[in-house]
Amino acid sequence: MQYTRKHPHYSDAWFKLGNIYYRTGQYPAAITAYENVLQQQPKHEKSWYNLALTRVKQAEQVLTKGEAQLGGNRRLSNLKSRIVNGIK
């Protein structure tokens, strides 16, 4: 984090930071880091992939929380299953 403050235009550092945030479940911070890379390098394929993967994980978390609050809502369970197993 300190490195990205000193070198805000070093996209490799932002990408690695995004990966760390992702692995530790800090999805909003990971999204910010990947978006920073994409502002600097719009064709950074791995950042696009990781950003999408992070948003999928966020969606999975939201659906899990909704299921718990609603006592296993079938509609949310089906959507979560489609997201986790691939939408067909």
Biopython code that builds the backbone (N, CA, C, O; Angstrom):
import numpy as np
from Bio.PDB.StructureBuilder import StructureBuilder

atoms = [
    (1, "MET", "N", (0.821, -1.181, 0.000)),
    (1, "MET", "CA", (0.000, 0.000, 0.000)),
    (1, "MET", "C", (0.873, 1.257, 0.000)),
    (1, "MET", "O", (0.591, 2.214, -0.721)),
    (2, "GLN", "N", (1.910, 1.248, 0.794)),
    (2, "GLN", "CA", (2.806, 2.403, 0.825)),
    (2, "GLN", "C", (3.486, 2.590, -0.527)),
    (2, "GLN", "O", (3.726, 3.717, -0.961)),
    (3, "TYR", "N", (3.792, 1.483, -1.183)),
    (3, "TYR", "CA", (4.463, 1.560, -2.475)),
    (3, "TYR", "C", (3.563, 2.222, -3.508)),
    (3, "TYR", "O", (4.028, 3.041, -4.301)),
    (4, "THR", "N", (2.281, 1.876, -3.505)),
    (4, "THR", "CA", (1.374, 2.480, -4.473)),
    (4, "THR", "C", (1.149, 3.961, -4.188)),
    (4, "THR", "O", (0.847, 4.730, -5.100)),
    (5, "ARG", "N", (1.294, 4.357, -2.944)),
    (5, "ARG", "CA", (1.197, 5.791, -2.627)),
    (5, "ARG", "C", (2.390, 6.555, -3.205)),
    (5, "ARG", "O", (2.243, 7.658, -3.732)),
    (6, "LYS", "N", (3.563, 5.947, -3.096)),
    (6, "LYS", "CA", (4.774, 6.598, -3.606)),
    (6, "LYS", "C", (4.861, 6.507, -5.131)),
    (6, "LYS", "O", (5.433, 7.381, -5.782)),
    (7, "HIS", "N", (4.286, 5.442, -5.688)),
    (7, "HIS", "CA", (4.360, 5.187, -7.139)),
    (7, "HIS", "C", (2.949, 4.914, -7.676)),
    (7, "HIS", "O", (2.653, 3.787, -8.073)),
    (8, "PRO", "N", (2.094, 5.909, -7.693)),
    (8, "PRO", "CA", (0.693, 5.688, -8.070)),
    (8, "PRO", "C", (0.483, 5.241, -9.520)),
    (8, "PRO", "O", (-0.592, 4.751, -9.864)),
    (9, "HIS", "N", (1.490, 5.404, -10.360)),
    (9, "HIS", "CA", (1.344, 5.034, -11.765)),
    (9, "HIS", "C", (2.024, 3.706, -12.097)),
    (9, "HIS", "O", (2.166, 3.357, -13.268)),
    (10, "TYR", "N", (2.438, 2.978, -11.086)),
    (10, "TYR", "CA", (3.059, 1.666, -11.300)),
    (10, "TYR", "C", (1.959, 0.613, -11.226)),
    (10, "TYR", "O", (1.619, 0.120, -10.150)),
    (11, "SER", "N", (1.415, 0.285, -12.382)),
    (11, "SER", "CA", (0.232, -0.582, -12.431)),
    (11, "SER", "C", (0.497, -1.998, -11.932)),
    (11, "SER", "O", (-0.418, -2.640, -11.415)),
    (12, "ASP", "N", (1.719, -2.504, -12.072)),
    (12, "ASP", "CA", (2.014, -3.849, -11.556)),
    (12, "ASP", "C", (1.800, -3.921, -10.044)),
    (12, "ASP", "O", (1.316, -4.926, -9.523)),
    (13, "ALA", "N", (2.160, -2.855, -9.355)),
    (13, "ALA", "CA", (1.956, -2.831, -7.901)),
    (13, "ALA", "C", (0.469, -2.834, -7.569)),
    (13, "ALA", "O", (0.039, -3.517, -6.640)),
    (14, "TRP", "N", (-0.315, -2.073, -8.324)),
    (14, "TRP", "CA", (-1.760, -2.054, -8.099)),
    (14, "TRP", "C", (-2.369, -3.429, -8.368)),
    (14, "TRP", "O", (-3.251, -3.884, -7.639)),
    (15, "PHE", "N", (-1.890, -4.079, -9.417)),
    (15, "PHE", "CA", (-2.406, -5.407, -9.749)),
    (15, "PHE", "C", (-2.103, -6.403, -8.633)),
    (15, "PHE", "O", (-2.977, -7.164, -8.219)),
    (16, "LYS", "N", (-0.877, -6.394, -8.154)),
    (16, "LYS", "CA", (-0.499, -7.309, -7.068)),
    (16, "LYS", "C", (-1.269, -6.988, -5.794)),
    (16, "LYS", "O", (-1.668, -7.894, -5.062)),
    (17, "LEU", "N", (-1.475, -5.726, -5.533)),
    (17, "LEU", "CA", (-2.263, -5.329, -4.364)),
    (17, "LEU", "C", (-3.706, -5.822, -4.502)),
    (17, "LEU", "O", (-4.301, -6.307, -3.539)),
    (18, "GLY", "N", (-4.252, -5.693, -5.696)),
    (18, "GLY", "CA", (-5.592, -6.219, -5.945)),
    (18, "GLY", "C", (-5.675, -7.706, -5.672)),
    (18, "GLY", "O", (-6.656, -8.181, -5.100)),
    (19, "ASN", "N", (-4.656, -8.442, -6.076)),
    (19, "ASN", "CA", (-4.623, -9.884, -5.830)),
    (19, "ASN", "C", (-4.580, -10.201, -4.338)),
    (19, "ASN", "O", (-5.237, -11.134, -3.876)),
    (20, "ILE", "N", (-3.817, -9.434, -3.602)),
    (20, "ILE", "CA", (-3.748, -9.632, -2.151)),
    (20, "ILE", "C", (-5.105, -9.364, -1.520)),
    (20, "ILE", "O", (-5.581, -10.142, -0.693)),
    (21, "TYR", "N", (-5.723, -8.263, -1.914)),
    (21, "TYR", "CA", (-7.051, -7.945, -1.383)),
    (21, "TYR", "C", (-8.065, -9.036, -1.743)),
    (21, "TYR", "O", (-8.892, -9.419, -0.915)),
    (22, "TYR", "N", (-7.997, -9.522, -2.953)),
    (22, "TYR", "CA", (-8.925, -10.579, -3.371)),
    (22, "TYR", "C", (-8.741, -11.830, -2.504)),
    (22, "TYR", "O", (-9.708, -12.385, -1.983)),
    (23, "ARG", "N", (-7.502, -12.257, -2.362)),
    (23, "ARG", "CA", (-7.226, -13.483, -1.596)),
    (23, "ARG", "C", (-7.632, -13.371, -0.130)),
    (23, "ARG", "O", (-7.914, -14.377, 0.521)),
    (24, "THR", "N", (-7.661, -12.144, 0.384)),
    (24, "THR", "CA", (-8.033, -11.947, 1.788)),
    (24, "THR", "C", (-9.505, -11.546, 1.941)),
    (24, "THR", "O", (-9.946, -11.181, 3.031)),
    (25, "GLY", "N", (-10.252, -11.618, 0.842)),
    (25, "GLY", "CA", (-11.689, -11.353, 0.908)),
    (25, "GLY", "C", (-12.058, -9.878, 1.019)),
    (25, "GLY", "O", (-13.192, -9.542, 1.362)),
    (26, "GLN", "N", (-11.114, -9.010, 0.734)),
    (26, "GLN", "CA", (-11.370, -7.565, 0.782)),
    (26, "GLN", "C", (-11.766, -7.096, -0.621)),
    (26, "GLN", "O", (-11.008, -6.406, -1.303)),
    (27, "TYR", "N", (-12.970, -7.491, -1.028)),
    (27, "TYR", "CA", (-13.387, -7.302, -2.407)),
    (27, "TYR", "C", (-13.516, -5.838, -2.842)),
    (27, "TYR", "O", (-13.086, -5.511, -3.948)),
    (28, "PRO", "N", (-14.083, -4.946, -2.034)),
    (28, "PRO", "CA", (-14.141, -3.549, -2.481)),
    (28, "PRO", "C", (-12.744, -2.956, -2.740)),
    (28, "PRO", "O", (-12.551, -2.206, -3.697)),
    (29, "ALA", "N", (-11.793, -3.294, -1.892)),
    (29, "ALA", "CA", (-10.427, -2.795, -2.081)),
    (29, "ALA", "C", (-9.788, -3.420, -3.327)),
    (29, "ALA", "O", (-9.057, -2.747, -4.054)),
    (30, "ALA", "N", (-10.061, -4.686, -3.568)),
    (30, "ALA", "CA", (-9.536, -5.354, -4.767)),
    (30, "ALA", "C", (-10.095, -4.692, -6.021)),
    (30, "ALA", "O", (-9.363, -4.457, -6.983)),
    (31, "ILE", "N", (-11.384, -4.393, -6.010)),
    (31, "ILE", "CA", (-12.006, -3.739, -7.159)),
    (31, "ILE", "C", (-11.345, -2.392, -7.432)),
    (31, "ILE", "O", (-11.055, -2.058, -8.581)),
    (32, "THR", "N", (-11.112, -1.630, -6.383)),
    (32, "THR", "CA", (-10.455, -0.330, -6.541)),
    (32, "THR", "C", (-9.072, -0.495, -7.155)),
    (32, "THR", "O", (-8.689, 0.271, -8.040)),
    (33, "ALA", "N", (-8.330, -1.477, -6.698)),
    (33, "ALA", "CA", (-6.980, -1.699, -7.214)),
    (33, "ALA", "C", (-7.014, -2.108, -8.685)),
    (33, "ALA", "O", (-6.251, -1.572, -9.488)),
    (34, "TYR", "N", (-7.894, -3.056, -9.052)),
    (34, "TYR", "CA", (-7.981, -3.486, -10.451)),
    (34, "TYR", "C", (-8.453, -2.346, -11.348)),
    (34, "TYR", "O", (-7.964, -2.195, -12.468)),
    (35, "GLU", "N", (-9.389, -1.551, -10.869)),
    (35, "GLU", "CA", (-9.854, -0.415, -11.654)),
    (35, "GLU", "C", (-8.740, 0.613, -11.855)),
    (35, "GLU", "O", (-8.675, 1.271, -12.893)),
    (36, "ASN", "N", (-7.877, 0.744, -10.869)),
    (36, "ASN", "CA", (-6.739, 1.645, -11.009)),
    (36, "ASN", "C", (-5.815, 1.163, -12.124)),
    (36, "ASN", "O", (-5.337, 1.958, -12.934)),
    (37, "VAL", "N", (-5.571, -0.137, -12.156)),
    (37, "VAL", "CA", (-4.741, -0.692, -13.234)),
    (37, "VAL", "C", (-5.390, -0.391, -14.586)),
    (37, "VAL", "O", (-4.714, 0.023, -15.527)),
    (38, "LEU", "N", (-6.694, -0.599, -14.674)),
    (38, "LEU", "CA", (-7.389, -0.436, -15.950)),
    (38, "LEU", "C", (-7.463, 1.017, -16.402)),
    (38, "LEU", "O", (-7.562, 1.289, -17.598)),
    (39, "GLN", "N", (-7.417, 1.938, -15.470)),
    (39, "GLN", "CA", (-7.348, 3.349, -15.857)),
    (39, "GLN", "C", (-6.018, 3.645, -16.544)),
    (39, "GLN", "O", (-5.945, 4.459, -17.464)),
    (40, "GLN", "N", (-4.981, 2.974, -16.082)),
    (40, "GLN", "CA", (-3.649, 3.191, -16.628)),
    (40, "GLN", "C", (-3.394, 2.335, -17.876)),
    (40, "GLN", "O", (-2.737, 2.765, -18.825)),
    (41, "GLN", "N", (-3.935, 1.108, -17.842)),
    (41, "GLN", "CA", (-3.719, 0.153, -18.931)),
    (41, "GLN", "C", (-5.053, -0.507, -19.281)),
    (41, "GLN", "O", (-5.338, -1.603, -18.800)),
    (42, "PRO", "N", (-5.869, 0.136, -20.105)),
    (42, "PRO", "CA", (-7.199, -0.396, -20.408)),
    (42, "PRO", "C", (-7.204, -1.783, -21.057)),
    (42, "PRO", "O", (-8.238, -2.450, -21.067)),
    (43, "LYS", "N", (-6.081, -2.220, -21.588)),
    (43, "LYS", "CA", (-6.024, -3.539, -22.226)),
    (43, "LYS", "C", (-5.357, -4.602, -21.347)),
    (43, "LYS", "O", (-4.929, -5.642, -21.847)),
    (44, "HIS", "N", (-5.272, -4.343, -20.057)),
    (44, "HIS", "CA", (-4.653, -5.287, -19.121)),
    (44, "HIS", "C", (-5.639, -6.435, -18.870)),
    (44, "HIS", "O", (-6.505, -6.360, -17.999)),
    (45, "GLU", "N", (-5.478, -7.480, -19.653)),
    (45, "GLU", "CA", (-6.430, -8.598, -19.670)),
    (45, "GLU", "C", (-6.635, -9.237, -18.295)),
    (45, "GLU", "O", (-7.768, -9.526, -17.910)),
    (46, "LYS", "N", (-5.569, -9.456, -17.569)),
    (46, "LYS", "CA", (-5.685, -10.100, -16.256)),
    (46, "LYS", "C", (-6.480, -9.250, -15.279)),
    (46, "LYS", "O", (-7.195, -9.783, -14.430)),
    (47, "SER", "N", (-6.362, -7.938, -15.390)),
    (47, "SER", "CA", (-7.132, -7.064, -14.505)),
    (47, "SER", "C", (-8.620, -7.146, -14.822)),
    (47, "SER", "O", (-9.447, -7.165, -13.911)),
    (48, "TRP", "N", (-8.968, -7.195, -16.111)),
    (48, "TRP", "CA", (-10.380, -7.355, -16.482)),
    (48, "TRP", "C", (-10.933, -8.660, -15.915)),
    (48, "TRP", "O", (-12.027, -8.696, -15.353)),
    (49, "TYR", "N", (-10.156, -9.727, -16.072)),
    (49, "TYR", "CA", (-10.583, -11.038, -15.576)),
    (49, "TYR", "C", (-10.750, -11.011, -14.054)),
    (49, "TYR", "O", (-11.773, -11.451, -13.529)),
    (50, "ASN", "N", (-9.746, -10.495, -13.356)),
    (50, "ASN", "CA", (-9.798, -10.478, -11.895)),
    (50, "ASN", "C", (-10.889, -9.552, -11.365)),
    (50, "ASN", "O", (-11.507, -9.842, -10.341)),
    (51, "LEU", "N", (-11.125, -8.452, -12.052)),
    (51, "LEU", "CA", (-12.207, -7.555, -11.664)),
    (51, "LEU", "C", (-13.548, -8.271, -11.777)),
    (51, "LEU", "O", (-14.375, -8.195, -10.867)),
    (52, "ALA", "N", (-13.763, -8.962, -12.885)),
    (52, "ALA", "CA", (-15.002, -9.710, -13.065)),
    (52, "ALA", "C", (-15.138, -10.813, -12.014)),
    (52, "ALA", "O", (-16.215, -11.001, -11.448)),
    (53, "LEU", "N", (-14.065, -11.531, -11.758)),
    (53, "LEU", "CA", (-14.087, -12.600, -10.762)),
    (53, "LEU", "C", (-14.407, -12.046, -9.377)),
    (53, "LEU", "O", (-15.153, -12.661, -8.615)),
    (54, "THR", "N", (-13.853, -10.905, -9.059)),
    (54, "THR", "CA", (-14.107, -10.274, -7.764)),
    (54, "THR", "C", (-15.580, -9.887, -7.639)),
    (54, "THR", "O", (-16.191, -10.082, -6.587)),
    (55, "ARG", "N", (-16.140, -9.346, -8.699)),
    (55, "ARG", "CA", (-17.560, -8.969, -8.666)),
    (55, "ARG", "C", (-18.460, -10.203, -8.559)),
    (55, "ARG", "O", (-19.516, -10.140, -7.930)),
    (56, "VAL", "N", (-18.061, -11.305, -9.156)),
    (56, "VAL", "CA", (-18.806, -12.556, -9.011)),
    (56, "VAL", "C", (-18.773, -13.018, -7.557)),
    (56, "VAL", "O", (-19.790, -13.452, -7.015)),
    (57, "LYS", "N", (-17.612, -12.925, -6.933)),
    (57, "LYS", "CA", (-17.498, -13.296, -5.515)),
    (57, "LYS", "C", (-18.369, -12.402, -4.645)),
    (57, "LYS", "O", (-18.996, -12.875, -3.697)),
    (58, "GLN", "N", (-18.410, -11.111, -4.964)),
    (58, "GLN", "CA", (-19.282, -10.192, -4.229)),
    (58, "GLN", "C", (-20.743, -10.619, -4.389)),
    (58, "GLN", "O", (-21.493, -10.649, -3.412)),
    (59, "ALA", "N", (-21.139, -10.943, -5.598)),
    (59, "ALA", "CA", (-22.519, -11.369, -5.848)),
    (59, "ALA", "C", (-22.840, -12.629, -5.053)),
    (59, "ALA", "O", (-23.924, -12.751, -4.482)),
    (60, "GLU", "N", (-21.909, -13.551, -5.017)),
    (60, "GLU", "CA", (-22.096, -14.784, -4.246)),
    (60, "GLU", "C", (-22.297, -14.467, -2.763)),
    (60, "GLU", "O", (-23.158, -15.057, -2.111)),
    (61, "GLN", "N", (-21.504, -13.537, -2.235)),
    (61, "GLN", "CA", (-21.653, -13.136, -0.828)),
    (61, "GLN", "C", (-23.023, -12.513, -0.563)),
    (61, "GLN", "O", (-23.669, -12.822, 0.438)),
    (62, "VAL", "N", (-23.457, -11.640, -1.462)),
    (62, "VAL", "CA", (-24.756, -10.982, -1.298)),
    (62, "VAL", "C", (-25.878, -12.019, -1.303)),
    (62, "VAL", "O", (-26.795, -11.958, -0.484)),
    (63, "LEU", "N", (-25.798, -12.954, -2.218)),
    (63, "LEU", "CA", (-26.838, -13.975, -2.307)),
    (63, "LEU", "C", (-26.839, -14.890, -1.078)),
    (63, "LEU", "O", (-27.904, -15.276, -0.597)),
    (64, "THR", "N", (-25.669, -15.232, -0.577)),
    (64, "THR", "CA", (-25.574, -16.058, 0.627)),
    (64, "THR", "C", (-26.193, -15.327, 1.815)),
    (64, "THR", "O", (-26.934, -15.919, 2.600)),
    (65, "LYS", "N", (-25.888, -14.057, 1.937)),
    (65, "LYS", "CA", (-26.449, -13.256, 3.029)),
    (65, "LYS", "C", (-27.969, -13.150, 2.885)),
    (65, "LYS", "O", (-28.695, -13.273, 3.871)),
    (66, "GLY", "N", (-28.445, -12.925, 1.670)),
    (66, "GLY", "CA", (-29.882, -12.848, 1.429)),
    (66, "GLY", "C", (-30.582, -14.149, 1.756)),
    (66, "GLY", "O", (-31.664, -14.149, 2.342)),
    (67, "GLU", "N", (-29.963, -15.266, 1.376)),
    (67, "GLU", "CA", (-30.532, -16.581, 1.699)),
    (67, "GLU", "C", (-30.669, -16.752, 3.206)),
    (67, "GLU", "O", (-31.695, -17.228, 3.694)),
    (68, "ALA", "N", (-29.644, -16.365, 3.933)),
    (68, "ALA", "CA", (-29.666, -16.498, 5.391)),
    (68, "ALA", "C", (-30.761, -15.621, 5.999)),
    (68, "ALA", "O", (-31.472, -16.048, 6.909)),
    (69, "GLN", "N", (-30.891, -14.405, 5.496)),
    (69, "GLN", "CA", (-31.902, -13.493, 6.035)),
    (69, "GLN", "C", (-33.327, -13.964, 5.719)),
    (69, "GLN", "O", (-34.250, -13.749, 6.505)),
    (70, "LEU", "N", (-33.488, -14.598, 4.576)),
    (70, "LEU", "CA", (-34.825, -15.006, 4.131)),
    (70, "LEU", "C", (-35.127, -16.478, 4.379)),
    (70, "LEU", "O", (-36.149, -16.998, 3.933)),
    (71, "GLY", "N", (-34.234, -17.137, 5.088)),
    (71, "GLY", "CA", (-34.481, -18.540, 5.419)),
    (71, "GLY", "C", (-34.393, -19.472, 4.225)),
    (71, "GLY", "O", (-35.237, -20.353, 4.060)),
    (72, "GLY", "N", (-33.390, -19.288, 3.403)),
    (72, "GLY", "CA", (-33.166, -20.201, 2.278)),
    (72, "GLY", "C", (-34.067, -19.934, 1.094)),
    (72, "GLY", "O", (-34.632, -20.870, 0.529)),
    (73, "ASN", "N", (-34.212, -18.711, 0.714)),
    (73, "ASN", "CA", (-35.048, -18.305, -0.412)),
    (73, "ASN", "C", (-34.648, -19.050, -1.687)),
    (73, "ASN", "O", (-33.490, -19.009, -2.102)),
    (74, "ARG", "N", (-35.609, -19.724, -2.296)),
    (74, "ARG", "CA", (-35.346, -20.556, -3.472)),
    (74, "ARG", "C", (-34.844, -19.727, -4.662)),
    (74, "ARG", "O", (-33.937, -20.148, -5.381)),
    (75, "ARG", "N", (-35.427, -18.576, -4.857)),
    (75, "ARG", "CA", (-35.028, -17.730, -5.985)),
    (75, "ARG", "C", (-33.563, -17.305, -5.849)),
    (75, "ARG", "O", (-32.801, -17.365, -6.814)),
    (76, "LEU", "N", (-33.178, -16.875, -4.646)),
    (76, "LEU", "CA", (-31.784, -16.490, -4.426)),
    (76, "LEU", "C", (-30.855, -17.694, -4.546)),
    (76, "LEU", "O", (-29.765, -17.588, -5.109)),
    (77, "SER", "N", (-31.284, -18.834, -4.019)),
    (77, "SER", "CA", (-30.476, -20.055, -4.102)),
    (77, "SER", "C", (-30.238, -20.454, -5.558)),
    (77, "SER", "O", (-29.133, -20.849, -5.929)),
    (78, "ASN", "N", (-31.282, -20.346, -6.374)),
    (78, "ASN", "CA", (-31.141, -20.691, -7.794)),
    (78, "ASN", "C", (-30.174, -19.751, -8.504)),
    (78, "ASN", "O", (-29.334, -20.186, -9.291)),
    (79, "LEU", "N", (-30.300, -18.468, -8.218)),
    (79, "LEU", "CA", (-29.400, -17.504, -8.847)),
    (79, "LEU", "C", (-27.964, -17.744, -8.415)),
    (79, "LEU", "O", (-27.048, -17.710, -9.237)),
    (80, "LYS", "N", (-27.767, -17.987, -7.129)),
    (80, "LYS", "CA", (-26.416, -18.258, -6.624)),
    (80, "LYS", "C", (-25.837, -19.498, -7.300)),
    (80, "LYS", "O", (-24.670, -19.508, -7.691)),
    (81, "SER", "N", (-26.635, -20.520, -7.432)),
    (81, "SER", "CA", (-26.186, -21.741, -8.091)),
    (81, "SER", "C", (-25.798, -21.476, -9.540)),
    (81, "SER", "O", (-24.798, -22.002, -10.029)),
    (82, "ARG", "N", (-26.591, -20.662, -10.221)),
    (82, "ARG", "CA", (-26.277, -20.328, -11.613)),
    (82, "ARG", "C", (-24.974, -19.549, -11.701)),
    (82, "ARG", "O", (-24.183, -19.769, -12.618)),
    (83, "ILE", "N", (-24.745, -18.658, -10.775)),
    (83, "ILE", "CA", (-23.519, -17.867, -10.794)),
    (83, "ILE", "C", (-22.308, -18.729, -10.464)),
    (83, "ILE", "O", (-21.280, -18.648, -11.136)),
    (84, "VAL", "N", (-22.431, -19.540, -9.443)),
    (84, "VAL", "CA", (-21.301, -20.366, -9.002)),
    (84, "VAL", "C", (-20.985, -21.454, -10.027)),
    (84, "VAL", "O", (-19.817, -21.750, -10.283)),
    (85, "ASN", "N", (-22.007, -22.037, -10.603)),
    (85, "ASN", "CA", (-21.821, -23.161, -11.534)),
    (85, "ASN", "C", (-21.805, -22.740, -12.998)),
    (85, "ASN", "O", (-21.621, -23.578, -13.881)),
    (86, "GLY", "N", (-21.990, -21.486, -13.256)),
    (86, "GLY", "CA", (-22.001, -20.984, -14.624)),
    (86, "GLY", "C", (-23.423, -20.807, -15.131)),
    (86, "GLY", "O", (-24.218, -21.746, -15.108)),
    (87, "ILE", "N", (-23.737, -19.623, -15.580)),
    (87, "ILE", "CA", (-25.075, -19.339, -16.090)),
    (87, "ILE", "C", (-25.246, -20.014, -17.431)),
    (87, "ILE", "O", (-24.403, -19.893, -18.320)),
    (88, "LYS", "N", (-26.356, -20.729, -17.565)),
    (88, "LYS", "CA", (-26.639, -21.469, -18.813)),
    (88, "LYS", "C", (-27.938, -21.015, -19.408)),
    (88, "LYS", "O", (-28.346, -21.518, -20.455)),
]
sb = StructureBuilder()
sb.init_structure("model")
sb.init_model(0)
sb.init_chain("A")
sb.init_seg("    ")
for serial, (resi, resn, name, xyz) in enumerate(atoms, 1):
    if name == "N":
        sb.init_residue(resn, " ", resi, " ")
    sb.init_atom(name, np.array(xyz, "f"), 0.0, 1.0, " ", f" {name:<3s}", serial, name[0])
structure = sb.get_structure()
